Amino acid sequence: MKILSDQIFAGTGVDRHGDAISETELIQLFEQVPDPYVMYADHNPGARPFSRSFNKRLQRLANGNLAIVCDVEVYDEDAMAKYAGYSISFTRNTYTIDETRVPEIHVRFNPRLFRTEDLHRLVEMSEPTLQLNASEIYQKALDIPLLIFITCAAGSVFSGFFSAMGKDLYEATRTFLTTAGRKVREEHGEDLGCQFSFVASHLPRRPQVLVSVSTEMIERLVALNVTDAMIIAELAKHYALSEVARASLVLVDGTPTWRVEYVMDSLDSVPRLGNGDT
């Protein structure tokens, strides 16, 4: 595979949106970024990976800016060619009612797309047994990805999200997503993507399972009473679950059909592309 040396991932210069990262923030970002680091289109880990960075380092550029520099292994040169450079994202602010515990639901959102106060209201609806945290993510990219990320602490939380008999917080979050989706379509002419994730802790490898849907399909999934077990069963039709460390499935819009985007044997391995519709 092709190797690109000395690639600049992020720096302290001003981007096309007028945003800049301070040296302190860049160093914090450097510490957050894994090494190696698998890269996806639009910061979406549900999409097929197209490259992997390694050998990360901080470097002072000739113009005086501090930058994160890496070497890159390219999986898909055609996909790589669509992007005029690299982009990166990191968390800036997190809202929670209890910072001492791991939340059952963690929503990550770009404040350029969503009103922070709407997420505050969801955070405040947290209960002792169902806590929602919300984090602002800063996406240093050419364009703003029309995505929101929902991490579920367990498969049972993912299942509860799509249960018609679920708790008020699930219903309020679904309402927020569908309302936000309509706003995004009006302003950008495209659907808002939701990228759910959960860990299948009952399986040998404890794989991370990513499930991508559009906001238009959320109520359809509630009607189908989609569960984590259903998602795992779809994956098991084509792959040995004992060999999967991460898998991504996409709901084909307008259908109850799932497409496997990719599977990975380890979190930094070369992805195996999915086998189409399941």
Secondary structure, DSSP 8 states (H G I E B T S, - for coil): -EEEEEEEEEESSB-TTS-B--HHHHHHHHHHS-SSEEEEGGG-TTS-EEEEEEEEEEEE-TTS-EEEEEEEEES-HHHHHTSSS--EEEEEEEE-S-TTS--SEEEEE-TTTS-HHHHHHHHHT-BTTB-EEEEEEEEESSS---EEEEEESSHHHHHHHT-TT--HHHHHHHHHHHHHHHHHHHHHSS--EEEEEEE-TTSTT--EEEEEEEGGGHHHHHHHT--HHHHHHHHHTTS-GGG-SEEEEEE-TTSS-EEEEEEESSTTS--EEEEEE-
